[in-house]
Structures are given as structure tokens and as C-alpha cells.
Amino acid sequence: MPEWVAHFDDSGQGHGPIFVMAGFVSTVEKWRVFVEQWDAALKLHPSIDYFKMREAANLQGQFERFDPAERDKRLRLFNQIIADNATFGIASITPTQDFYAVLKNKYSKSLDNPKYPAAVDNIIDTLVYMRKLVLAGKVTHVFDEMDKATFREILNIWSVFKRQNVGRQLARRMGQSPKMGNDKDVLPLQAADLLAWLIRRRYEEDHDNIPECDRLSAKLFPEPVLVPLLRRVWNKASLVSIMADTAKLWRLNLEQIVYEDAKTRSRILTQRFPDLRS
């Protein structure tokens, strides 16, 4: 039975109207091929040590030696490598104002970070989409590095899902507990960075009513990312609903929850997940 891995990165936290966490899912075997091809693409002249979409878009950092034509050619190659090896993509899209209106300063300091609900959403949607596509096997989720408090929240809710057997068809597809990786070392996270940036940029261009001919996203990616993509766009109503569902799962009364400061919440979760190396 195949083993699957989902890799996710985020874009937009702390600036702009939207936060995006997105990435790709494929089998371990396909990811091995991806890594070989992506690494070879990094080493083409002019070579780069790693891929970061923001740097590519602005011809900065690793891309400062590129002219626009060289940059665009390399992006097309990276896009094709993704298309050849990723089975599908997942994206969680959260308007910043809606997130803060519903969740900021409501439950705990570590839940004030939009990475937490986005990560939970992507975990569940990965399992749901695998079921929809009738893909056998278990999936492990890998996230780009984040603060330990937020990642412990993700481990905590994942363990609740696993323990409570949240839907047999979903639970049986849950692999190892979520992991963190550095996107300079875990190359599929660089593909996730590309997708998260692209989705955020397109949303912001829509938000700002930028004409299609002037859109940077369209200039850099005249062809779309060529894999099936499941997107979930949140708003105030859906965020309220998911918190209600979470409370039901935890058997909590949201109105009785007392806000936990960072130290209190960190102490509770550190006791449950003392070691994040694995």
C-alpha cells in the first residue's frame, strides 16, 4: 500500500489582506523523483541554493543574477516538475480581518496564529480528498518551520482526531504525526512555497482590481499549476462554524472558555509534546 506525504508552506502572515497555507500531496516514490529533478533544476546555470518564490518574483536573493527571461524559464521548469510528480494540491485561504474578528484573543495566545486553523484545515482536506479520489494508503503531513507553540497545537488536535477515530474512512488514512521541516532542506516545501505565494498574489490582485495585463502572477505563470487543486476559502461564518465543530469534538462550551496566555498554554502543551525532533 503506498505511503503519501503532504508538504505545506504559508504566505501572507503579518501583511496584506489574506493568509494562505498551501502545498502538494504525492507518494513517497513520486517525491523521491521530484527531489532528484528539483535538485537538478536548482543546479542549472545560473545555479541557486534554494527556491523562494518571493525572491524569484522580485529578482532578489537567489535570483539576483537572473534576468527576467532566465527567471521565467526556470519557473516554467519548476512548474513542470510539480505537474509531473504531485498528485494534487491543497490550499486554505483565510481573509486576515475575518480571522482576527473570530479568533484573535478569544481562546489562547497560540491559537491567535492563523497557521493553526489553516494547518488543521489542510490536514482534514487532504484526508477528505484522498477518500474522494479513492487513494489507498496513509498520509503524513510536513509543515514548514513555525513556532513550537503553534506546532504543538497542531500535534494536539491531530492526536485528538486520531484518538477519537474521526470518521473511519478518514482515520484509516492518517499516517505518522505531523512533522516540521526546513524549506532549504526539504525540497517539496519549496514547491509548496511557490503555490502559497501564487494563490495569495492572485487573491490580492483580485482584491485590488488589478487588470489582467498588469498582474505579476499572470506574467510569471501564464499557465496554471497543472495538478488538481482543492481550495477552501474561509469567511467569518465558516470560521465560527469550524470553532463550534471543534468545541463539539472537545465537548467544550465556547462561552465558558477562559483565554489562556502564552505561558499557560505553552506549559500545558509542552507537557504533552516535550520533544519536537521527531
C-alpha positions in Angstrom: 0.0 0.0 0.0 1.5 3.4 -1.0 2.7 5.9 1.6 1.8 9.5 1.0 3.3 12.8 2.1 1.7 16.2 2.1 4.0 19.3 2.2 2.7 22.7 3.2 4.1 26.3 3.4 2.4 29.6 4.0 2.3 33.1 2.6 1.0 36.4 3.8 1.1 36.3 7.6 1.6 39.7 9.1 0.9 41.7 5.9 -1.8 42.0 3.3 -5.5 41.1 3.3 -5.1 37.3 3.2 -3.2 34.4 4.7 -2.6 31.2 2.6 -1.3 27.8 3.6 -0.9 25.5 0.6 1.0 22.6 -0.7 1.1 19.4 -2.7 0.4 15.7 -1.9 2.1 12.7 -3.6 3.5 9.3 -2.8 6.9 8.8 -1.2 8.1 7.3 -4.5 7.0 10.3 -6.5 8.6 12.7 -4.0 11.9 10.9 -4.5 11.8 11.5 -8.2 10.7 15.1 -7.5 13.7 15.7 -5.3 16.1 14.5 -8.0 14.5 16.7 -10.6 14.1 19.7 -8.5 17.7 19.5 -7.2 18.9 19.2 -10.8 16.9 22.3 -11.7 18.4 24.3 -8.8 21.9 23.4 -10.1 21.3 24.7 -13.7 23.2 27.8 -14.7 22.8 30.2 -13.1 22.6 27.9 -10.1 20.7 28.7 -6.9 21.0 27.1 -3.4 17.2 27.0 -2.8 14.0 28.3 -4.3 11.9 31.0 -2.7 9.1 32.4 -4.8 9.3 35.9 -3.3 12.9 36.2 -4.3 12.1 34.9 -7.8 9.3 37.4 -8.3 11.5 40.3 -7.2 14.7 39.1 -8.8 16.4 39.3 -5.4 18.3 36.9 -3.2 19.0 33.7 -5.0 17.6 35.2 -8.2 19.6 38.5 -8.2 21.8 37.2 -11.0 18.9 36.3 -13.3 17.3 38.5 -15.9 13.5 38.2 -16.3 13.8 35.8 -19.2 16.0 33.4 -17.3 13.8 33.6 -14.3 10.7 32.9 -16.3 12.3 29.9 -18.0 13.3 28.5 -14.6 9.8 29.0 -13.2 8.3 27.1 -16.1 10.7 24.2 -15.4 9.8 24.1 -11.7 6.1 24.2 -12.6 6.5 21.3 -14.9 8.4 19.3 -12.3 5.4 19.8 -9.9 3.0 18.8 -12.6 4.9 15.6 -13.3 5.2 14.5 -9.7 2.4 15.9 -7.5 -0.9 14.1 -7.3 -3.0 17.0 -6.1 -2.8 20.3 -4.2 -4.5 21.6 -1.1 -5.0 25.3 -0.1 -6.5 27.0 2.8 -7.3 30.7 2.2 -8.2 33.0 5.2 -9.0 36.7 4.9 -7.0 38.4 7.7 -9.8 40.6 9.0 -12.2 37.7 9.3 -9.6 35.6 11.2 -8.9 38.3 13.7 -12.6 39.1 14.2 -13.5 35.5 15.1 -10.3 34.1 16.7 -8.0 36.8 17.9 -7.8 37.0 21.7 -10.6 34.5 22.1 -9.1 31.2 23.2 -5.4 31.1 23.7 -2.3 33.0 22.6 -1.1 30.2 20.4 -4.4 30.0 18.6 -4.1 33.6 17.6 -1.8 32.4 14.9 -3.6 31.8 11.6 -1.2 28.9 10.8 -3.1 26.7 13.3 -6.6 26.7 11.7 -5.1 26.6 8.3 -3.0 23.6 9.1 -5.9 21.8 10.7 -8.0 22.6 7.6 -5.3 21.2 5.3 -4.9 18.0 7.3 -8.6 17.3 7.1 -9.0 18.3 3.5 -6.1 16.1 2.5 -7.8 13.1 4.1 -11.2 14.0 2.6 -9.7 14.5 -0.9 -7.8 11.2 -0.7 -11.1 9.5 0.1 -12.9 11.2 -2.7 -10.2 10.1 -5.2 -10.2 6.6 -3.7 -6.5 6.8 -3.0 -5.3 3.9 -0.7 -2.6 4.3 1.9 -1.7 6.6 4.8 -0.6 10.3 4.6 1.9 12.1 6.8 1.8 16.0 6.8 5.0 18.0 6.8 4.9 21.8 7.5 7.5 24.5 7.0 9.1 25.6 10.3 6.9 27.5 12.6 7.0 28.5 16.3 6.8 25.5 18.6 3.7 26.6 20.4 1.6 26.7 17.2 3.1 23.4 16.1 2.2 21.7 19.4 -1.4 22.9 18.9 -1.4 21.1 15.6 0.0 17.9 17.2 -2.6 18.2 19.9 -5.6 18.4 17.6 -4.1 15.7 15.3 -3.9 13.4 18.3 -7.5 14.1 19.2 -8.6 13.3 15.7 -6.6 10.1 15.7 -7.8 9.1 19.2 -11.4 9.8 18.6 -11.3 8.0 15.2 -12.8 11.0 13.4 -14.6 9.1 10.6 -13.3 5.6 9.8 -12.6 6.4 6.2 -10.5 9.4 7.2 -8.8 8.0 10.3 -7.5 5.0 8.4 -5.6 7.3 6.1 -3.8 9.1 9.0 -0.2 8.2 8.9 2.6 9.4 11.2 2.0 12.5 13.4 2.7 15.9 11.6 6.3 17.0 11.2 8.2 20.2 10.6 10.9 20.8 8.1 13.2 23.5 6.8 12.3 24.5 3.3 16.0 24.8 2.4 16.5 21.1 3.1 13.1 19.6 2.4 12.7 20.4 -1.3 8.9 19.7 -1.7 8.4 22.6 0.8 9.8 24.9 -1.9 7.1 23.8 -4.3 4.6 24.5 -1.5 6.1 28.0 -1.2 5.5 28.5 -4.9 1.9 27.6 -4.6 1.1 29.6 -1.5 2.7 32.7 -2.9 0.9 32.3 -6.2 -2.6 31.9 -4.6 -2.0 34.8 -2.2 -0.8 37.0 -5.0 -3.8 36.2 -7.3 -6.2 36.9 -4.4 -4.6 40.2 -3.7 -4.7 41.2 -7.3 -8.4 40.4 -7.4 -8.9 42.3 -4.2 -7.1 45.4 -5.7 -8.9 45.1 -9.1 -5.6 44.9 -11.0 -6.2 44.5 -14.7 -5.2 41.0 -16.0 -2.5 42.5 -18.3 -0.8 44.1 -15.3 -0.9 41.1 -12.9 2.5 39.8 -11.9 1.0 36.4 -11.2 -0.2 36.1 -14.8 3.2 37.3 -16.2 5.1 34.8 -14.1 2.6 31.9 -14.6 0.8 32.2 -17.9 0.0 28.5 -17.5 -1.7 27.4 -14.2 -0.3 24.9 -11.8 -1.1 21.7 -13.7 -2.4 19.5 -10.9 -5.9 19.2 -9.3 -6.2 21.7 -6.6 -8.7 21.7 -3.7 -9.1 25.2 -2.3 -11.1 26.3 0.8 -11.8 30.0 1.3 -12.8 30.9 4.8 -15.0 33.8 6.0 -16.5 34.8 9.3 -19.4 32.4 9.2 -17.3 29.4 8.3 -14.7 30.2 10.9 -17.5 30.4 13.6 -18.8 27.1 12.3 -15.5 25.3 12.5 -14.9 26.5 16.0 -18.3 25.2 17.0 -17.5 21.8 15.5 -14.1 21.8 17.3 -15.8 22.6 20.6 -18.3 19.7 20.0 -15.4 17.4 19.3 -13.7 18.5 22.5 -17.0 18.6 24.4 -16.4 22.3 25.3 -18.7 25.2 25.9 -17.1 28.1 23.9 -18.7 30.7 26.1 -17.0 29.3 29.2 -13.5 29.1 27.8 -11.1 31.4 29.6 -8.3 32.9 27.4 -5.0 31.2 28.1 -1.9 33.4 27.9 1.2 32.2 26.1 3.0 30.8 29.2 -0.1 28.9 30.4 -0.8 27.3 27.1 2.8 26.6 26.4 3.2 24.8 29.7 0.2 22.6 29.0 1.2 21.6 25.5 4.9 21.2 26.3 4.0 18.6 28.9 2.0 16.7 26.2 4.6 17.1 23.4 8.0 17.7 25.1 10.1 16.6 22.0 9.6 18.0 18.6 12.6 16.5 16.9 10.6 13.6 15.6 
